[in-house]
Amino acid sequence: MVAVGFVGLGNMGSALATNLVRAGHTVVAHDALGPQRAPEGTIPVSDVAEVSRRSDVVVLSLPDGTASEQVAREIRSTADRRAAHVVDTSTIGMRAAQVITALLADDGIDYVDAPVSGGVTGARTRTLVVMYAGTDEACAHVEPGLAGLSDHRHRVGDRPGMAQAMKLANNFLSATALVATSEAIAFGQSVGLDMGTMLGVLNASSGQSSATSDKFPNHVLTGRYGAGFTNSLMAKDLLLYLRAVDEQCMPSSMGRATTSVWERFAAAEPGADFTRIFPFVEGS
């Protein structure tokens, strides 16, 4: 097993780092908020440079492209670094992935774009989907680390940025399904339909989606609202999607409508679990 560095130990990062430990990897971990965030079994270190010195591959789980680029610069500037490959599980957009690829390539470091989908629960159960893109050599080198993250992995392209495109398309569809389902359920309840009954019918019919089969029965119907992903992050991802769509000169009418709802939700209740879109829509 290769030594794996891990930077970014929030809810998702901690779950992924724990998976690497359980897969038998030595995991050297760092988080800007301190060593107390390091999961059991990892080796906490004080800075990114130390992660770079003690690991072959560095995995990132960070909130945005600015954070990923900053860590990439710190890895690059470590003179005695051991790390020559970076795997970025963050959702940062196509442009940021391309910028970081070029930045690291200047110092001979390979970058693999590897955003994830499935939430913290998916990470803990290893059902999380890792979609990744990079050169043949880079992907082959980091495969043991990717296998440690999850049992579900899909290589989607041969250059970084392509996996970001895949993730943004996925999140756009997920966000749209949640908004549309919220409107449909609110309508049904207004005429006396029961939410549970509606979900049963929808999941046996053509209206089925991840919103009707997972988010609503597990978080909205139960009142848990604990999917572990915030509305602020969803709004950020949708803005990245719109930027990428516009750069490709592709249609974006639905994208703009969906993004508008999520931006209003994030402004009204910043940091709320994204499954709370239902009461927000219902009360709009």
C-alpha positions as MATLAB code, in Angstrom:
seq = 'MVAVGFVGLGNMGSALATNLVRAGHTVVAHDALGPQRAPEGTIPVSDVAEVSRRSDVVVLSLPDGTASEQVAREIRSTADRRAAHVVDTSTIGMRAAQVITALLADDGIDYVDAPVSGGVTGARTRTLVVMYAGTDEACAHVEPGLAGLSDHRHRVGDRPGMAQAMKLANNFLSATALVATSEAIAFGQSVGLDMGTMLGVLNASSGQSSATSDKFPNHVLTGRYGAGFTNSLMAKDLLLYLRAVDEQCMPSSMGRATTSVWERFAAAEPGADFTRIFPFVEGS';
ca = [
       0.000    0.000    0.000;
       1.220    3.518   -0.817;
       1.354    6.218    1.841;
      -1.552    8.584    1.225;
      -1.755   12.190    2.330;
      -5.133   13.757    3.026;
      -5.919   17.475    3.197;
      -9.386   18.658    4.261;
     -11.067   16.773    7.097;
     -14.631   18.055    7.084;
     -17.597   15.690    7.106;
     -16.773   14.190    3.718;
     -13.004   14.316    4.065;
     -13.050   12.577    7.436;
     -15.205    9.756    6.061;
     -12.945    9.300    3.035;
      -9.764    9.382    5.120;
     -11.276    6.734    7.406;
     -12.000    4.541    4.371;
      -8.339    4.766    3.337;
      -7.230    3.711    6.818;
      -9.617    0.753    6.785;
      -8.302   -0.239    3.355;
      -4.838   -0.591    4.882;
      -3.196    2.665    3.812;
      -0.967    4.778    5.994;
      -2.797    8.117    5.991;
      -1.010   11.369    6.843;
      -3.733   13.953    7.458;
      -4.000   17.720    7.785;
      -6.837   20.187    8.237;
      -6.535   23.965    8.500;
      -8.764   23.919   11.610;
      -6.387   21.699   13.549;
      -5.342   18.110   14.368;
      -8.498   17.416   16.383;
     -10.316   16.873   13.084;
      -8.073   13.953   12.110;
     -10.005   10.643   12.188;
      -8.854    7.722   14.299;
      -6.074    5.778   12.619;
      -4.672    8.696   10.628;
      -1.416   10.483   11.419;
      -2.165   14.194   11.975;
       0.471   16.680   10.843;
       0.709   20.441   11.200;
       0.860   21.604    7.584;
       0.503   20.704    3.913;
       4.262   20.619    3.436;
       4.572   17.770    5.953;
       1.818   15.875    4.137;
       3.801   16.310    0.887;
       7.003   15.033    2.491;
       5.445   11.885    3.965;
       3.097   10.641    1.241;
       3.233    9.407   -2.353;
      -0.258   10.597   -3.261;
      -2.115   13.546   -1.732;
      -5.931   13.492   -1.679;
      -7.822   16.780   -1.349;
     -11.353   17.265    0.009;
     -11.884   21.011    0.037;
     -14.802   23.447   -0.314;
     -13.891   25.217   -3.557;
     -11.350   25.872   -6.278;
      -9.607   28.657   -4.368;
      -8.823   26.281   -1.507;
      -7.672   23.515   -3.876;
      -5.377   25.893   -5.760;
      -3.877   27.200   -2.521;
      -3.081   23.677   -1.311;
      -1.686   22.775   -4.748;
       0.668   25.751   -4.500;
       1.790   24.631   -1.046;
       2.464   21.105   -2.317;
       4.366   22.470   -5.291;
       6.521   24.758   -3.134;
       7.659   21.947   -0.797;
      11.250   21.511   -1.914;
      11.817   18.062   -0.393;
       8.387   16.695   -1.193;
       7.784   13.004   -1.824;
       4.344   13.418   -3.368;
       4.151   13.366   -7.166;
       0.398   12.825   -7.601;
      -2.627   14.788   -6.370;
      -6.177   13.414   -6.338;
      -8.804   16.118   -5.896;
     -12.201   14.892   -4.674;
     -13.496   18.464   -4.340;
     -16.136   19.964   -6.629;
     -14.315   22.984   -8.056;
     -15.434   23.353  -11.676;
     -13.719   22.719  -14.984;
     -11.714   25.926  -15.127;
     -10.169   25.489  -11.678;
      -9.232   21.866  -12.450;
      -7.474   22.971  -15.625;
      -5.615   25.763  -13.826;
      -4.420   23.399  -11.082;
      -3.383   20.769  -13.643;
      -1.109   23.292  -15.378;
       0.189   24.659  -12.075;
       1.265   21.241  -10.793;
       2.558   20.028  -14.159;
       5.170   22.799  -14.078;
       6.807   20.895  -11.200;
       6.215   17.376  -12.499;
       3.187   16.618  -10.322;
       0.269   14.738  -11.899;
      -3.280   15.824  -11.078;
      -6.306   13.524  -11.128;
      -9.706   15.202  -11.068;
     -11.935   12.945   -8.896;
     -15.113   14.541   -7.486;
     -17.499   12.322   -5.560;
     -21.278   11.879   -5.311;
     -23.358   10.125   -2.685;
     -22.939   12.248    0.413;
     -21.348   11.427    3.746;
     -23.596    8.393    4.170;
     -22.397    7.065    0.826;
     -18.795    7.614    1.868;
     -19.291    5.700    5.118;
     -20.964    2.763    3.369;
     -18.498    2.846    0.427;
     -21.385    3.314   -2.026;
     -20.103    6.768   -2.918;
     -19.402    7.248   -6.635;
     -15.919    8.504   -7.523;
     -15.823    9.931  -11.053;
     -12.278   10.618  -12.159;
     -10.260   11.847  -15.115;
      -6.558   12.050  -15.881;
      -3.781   10.582  -17.969;
      -3.379    6.817  -18.209;
      -0.196    6.915  -16.129;
      -1.631    9.143  -13.427;
      -4.863    7.165  -13.089;
      -2.966    3.871  -12.904;
      -0.665    5.232  -10.217;
      -3.457    6.517   -7.974;
      -5.806    3.548   -8.486;
      -4.942    1.943   -5.087;
      -5.906    5.199   -3.395;
      -9.116    5.530   -5.408;
      -9.995    1.937   -4.513;
      -9.490    2.834   -0.865;
     -12.017    5.671   -1.139;
     -14.977    3.694   -2.494;
     -16.139    0.511   -4.199;
     -17.774    2.526   -7.004;
     -15.393    4.272   -9.394;
     -15.824    5.477  -12.972;
     -13.070    6.889  -15.139;
     -14.819    9.439  -17.355;
     -11.997   11.025  -19.324;
      -8.292   11.356  -20.045;
      -7.813   14.941  -18.880;
      -8.637   16.753  -15.635;
     -11.775   18.870  -15.881;
     -13.832   16.156  -17.540;
     -14.773   14.628  -14.176;
     -15.774   18.088  -12.978;
     -18.104   18.365  -15.972;
     -19.624   14.998  -15.071;
     -20.103   15.997  -11.418;
     -21.650   19.352  -12.289;
     -24.094   17.711  -14.700;
     -25.011   15.221  -11.976;
     -25.568   17.912   -9.353;
     -27.666   19.970  -11.749;
     -29.961   16.983  -12.287;
     -30.091   16.232   -8.556;
     -30.881   19.857   -7.699;
     -33.553   20.084  -10.389;
     -35.200   16.852   -9.212;
     -35.341   18.138   -5.637;
     -36.945   21.430   -6.632;
     -39.429   19.768   -8.998;
     -40.342   17.096   -6.446;
     -40.801   19.749   -3.760;
     -43.241   21.627   -5.979;
     -45.113   18.440   -6.926;
     -45.432   17.201   -3.329;
     -46.520   20.637   -2.099;
     -49.191   20.697   -4.810;
     -50.388   17.194   -3.915;
     -50.643   17.995   -0.227;
     -52.615   21.151   -1.013;
     -55.423   18.987   -2.428;
     -55.257   16.439    0.408;
     -52.809   13.823   -0.858;
     -50.554   12.155    1.707;
     -46.796   12.589    1.145;
     -46.014    8.928    1.816;
     -48.729    7.817   -0.575;
     -47.455   10.179   -3.240;
     -43.892    8.885   -2.884;
     -45.082    5.288   -3.189;
     -46.875    6.072   -6.427;
     -44.089    8.232   -7.849;
     -41.470    5.557   -7.148;
     -43.554    3.040   -9.086;
     -44.178    5.504  -11.906;
     -42.351    7.697  -14.395;
     -41.869   10.517  -11.869;
     -39.285    8.496   -9.910;
     -35.884   10.117   -9.178;
     -33.244   10.174   -6.456;
     -35.374   12.865   -4.810;
     -38.438   10.579   -4.571;
     -36.519    7.380   -3.784;
     -33.948    8.726   -1.315;
     -34.052   12.356   -0.229;
     -37.788   12.634    0.425;
     -38.443    9.283    2.163;
     -35.247    9.417    4.235;
     -35.019   13.106    5.098;
     -38.195   15.054    4.288;
     -40.918   12.557    5.223;
     -39.045   11.635    8.422;
     -38.226   15.250    9.291;
     -34.529   14.330    9.679;
     -33.173   16.775    7.097;
     -29.713   15.308    7.621;
     -28.284   14.410    4.228;
     -25.033   16.175    5.145;
     -24.793   18.537    2.160;
     -25.633   22.231    2.478;
     -27.763   24.443    0.282;
     -24.837   26.873    0.054;
     -22.628   24.211   -1.508;
     -25.398   23.209   -3.926;
     -25.840   26.828   -5.002;
     -22.061   27.066   -5.524;
     -22.047   23.911   -7.654;
     -24.934   25.167   -9.773;
     -23.149   28.453  -10.459;
     -20.108   26.441  -11.563;
     -22.397   24.412  -13.823;
     -23.872   27.549  -15.398;
     -20.407   28.997  -15.984;
     -19.258   25.806  -17.710;
     -22.431   25.597  -19.811;
     -22.051   29.214  -20.903;
     -18.395   28.641  -21.818;
     -19.489   25.742  -24.035;
     -22.308   27.885  -25.533;
     -24.859   25.232  -24.581;
     -28.547   25.630  -23.545;
     -29.086   26.778  -19.962;
     -32.751   27.765  -19.529;
     -33.497   25.004  -16.991;
     -30.118   25.535  -15.371;
     -30.872   29.188  -14.739;
     -34.323   28.459  -13.337;
     -33.007   25.781  -10.962;
     -30.037   27.902   -9.880;
     -32.301   30.855   -9.088;
     -34.331   28.769   -6.619;
     -31.224   27.432   -4.884;
     -29.610   30.862   -4.662;
     -32.745   32.228   -2.985;
     -32.845   29.253   -0.593;
     -29.150   29.630    0.310;
     -29.614   33.371    0.887;
     -32.643   32.804    3.117;
     -31.193   29.911    5.166;
     -27.417   29.800    4.598;
     -25.835   26.467    5.508;
     -29.122   24.571    5.813;
     -29.212   20.911    4.790;
     -30.144   20.823    1.128;
     -33.127   18.544    1.768;
     -34.793   21.512    3.510;
     -35.544   22.782    0.014;
     -39.023   21.270    0.501;
     -40.240   23.521    3.353;
     -38.588   26.474    1.596;
     -40.446   25.782   -1.651;
     -43.661   24.940    0.208;
     -43.561   28.281    1.999;
     -42.570   30.384   -0.998;
];
